[in-house]
Amino acid sequence: MTLSIDLPEPALARLRAEATRRGVSIETVIAELAQRLPDEAAGTSAPRRRLSFAGTLEAEEDFAERSEEILDELVRRAAG
């Protein structure tokens, strides 16, 4: 399927950088991001990564369960 979209230049630059970093196409990056979106028809969301080692030295008891949320926040902060 072909889809044309207009993206803000910063978003396109991030996609290009990620595709280059991983050695894949921008289409692959977009497809993988789309697969992580919630499946509204089934009422479920994409599986979340769980870092089993996360929190082993951390004081917060739920650190491992919240690792995805914490990583997402760090990525947002780094992006500006």
Buried (B, 14 or more C-beta within 10 A) or exposed (E): EEEEEEEEEEEEEBBEEBBEEEEEEBEEBBEEEEEEEEEEEEEEEEEEEEBEEBBEEEEEEEBBBBBBEBEEEEEEEEEE
